[in-house]
């Protein structure tokens, strides 16, 4: 019998099969932090978009993708404003698109 490599098929009697799925978030946390800082520095202190950028910065420092996703969804309106999109970098813009659309 030939060996079956990388196959989802298991032949045998009373086999125990464990499948471990490690979902990698593929987020460049350092770049995200830098872009959030840039946004914070360039947004007026009295606008809601700046508060959102500050919250995103905290999420990026903590590398919390679940919280980051919730923040994107919670503040979709602020993140899609012309004011915010004017200062958001490419990484931040792509993350917003990917998290809000999901």
C-alpha positions as CSV (number, residue, x, y, z in Angstrom):
1,X,0.0,0.0,0.0
2,X,1.3,3.4,-0.9
3,X,1.5,6.2,1.7
4,X,-1.0,9.0,1.3
5,X,0.6,12.3,2.0
6,X,-1.3,15.5,2.8
7,X,-4.6,13.7,2.2
8,X,-7.8,14.2,4.2
9,X,-8.5,10.5,3.8
10,X,-7.6,8.3,6.7
11,X,-7.5,4.5,6.4
12,X,-7.7,2.3,9.5
13,X,-9.7,1.2,12.4
14,X,-10.6,3.5,15.3
15,X,-8.2,6.3,14.1
16,X,-8.1,9.6,15.9
17,X,-7.7,12.5,13.6
18,X,-7.0,16.0,14.8
19,X,-7.2,18.9,12.5
20,X,-5.7,22.1,13.8
21,X,-6.5,25.3,11.9
22,X,-4.4,28.2,12.7
23,X,-6.0,31.3,11.2
24,X,-3.3,33.9,10.6
25,X,-4.6,37.4,10.5
26,X,-2.1,38.6,7.9
27,X,-2.1,42.1,9.4
28,X,1.0,44.2,9.3
29,X,0.6,45.5,12.8
30,X,3.6,47.8,12.7
31,X,2.4,49.5,9.5
32,X,-1.1,49.7,10.9
33,X,0.2,51.4,14.1
34,X,2.2,53.9,12.0
35,X,-0.8,54.7,9.8
36,X,-3.0,55.2,12.8
37,X,-0.5,57.5,14.4
38,X,-0.3,59.5,11.1
39,X,-4.1,59.8,11.1
40,X,-4.1,60.9,14.7
41,X,-1.5,63.6,14.0
42,X,-3.3,64.9,11.0
43,X,-6.9,64.9,12.1
44,X,-8.4,67.8,14.2
45,X,-8.6,66.9,17.9
46,X,-12.3,67.8,18.0
47,X,-13.6,65.3,15.3
48,X,-15.0,61.9,15.8
49,X,-12.7,60.4,13.2
50,X,-9.7,61.2,15.4
51,X,-11.2,59.3,18.4
52,X,-11.8,56.4,16.1
53,X,-8.1,56.5,14.9
54,X,-7.0,56.5,18.5
55,X,-9.1,53.5,19.2
56,X,-7.7,51.7,16.1
57,X,-4.2,52.6,17.3
58,X,-4.9,50.9,20.7
59,X,-6.2,47.8,18.9
60,X,-3.1,47.7,16.7
61,X,-0.7,48.1,19.7
62,X,-2.6,45.2,21.4
63,X,-2.6,43.2,18.1
64,X,-6.2,42.3,18.7
65,X,-7.7,41.4,15.4
66,X,-11.1,40.5,16.9
67,X,-11.4,44.0,18.6
68,X,-10.0,45.6,15.4
69,X,-12.8,44.0,13.4
70,X,-15.4,45.2,15.9
71,X,-14.0,48.7,15.8
72,X,-14.1,48.8,12.0
73,X,-17.7,47.7,12.0
74,X,-18.8,49.9,14.8
75,X,-17.3,53.0,13.2
76,X,-17.9,52.3,9.5
77,X,-19.5,55.7,8.9
78,X,-16.6,57.6,10.4
79,X,-14.0,55.4,8.6
80,X,-15.7,56.0,5.3
81,X,-15.9,59.8,5.7
82,X,-13.9,62.0,3.3
83,X,-12.0,63.5,6.2
84,X,-10.8,60.1,7.4
85,X,-10.1,58.7,3.9
86,X,-8.0,61.8,3.2
87,X,-5.5,60.8,5.9
88,X,-5.8,57.0,5.9
89,X,-2.9,55.1,4.4
90,X,-3.0,52.2,2.0
91,X,-2.8,49.5,4.7
92,X,-5.5,51.1,6.8
93,X,-7.7,51.6,3.8
94,X,-7.4,48.0,2.7
95,X,-8.1,46.7,6.2
96,X,-11.2,48.8,6.5
97,X,-12.5,47.4,3.2
98,X,-11.8,43.8,4.1
99,X,-13.2,44.0,7.6
100,X,-16.3,46.0,6.9
101,X,-17.3,44.0,3.8
102,X,-17.0,40.6,5.7
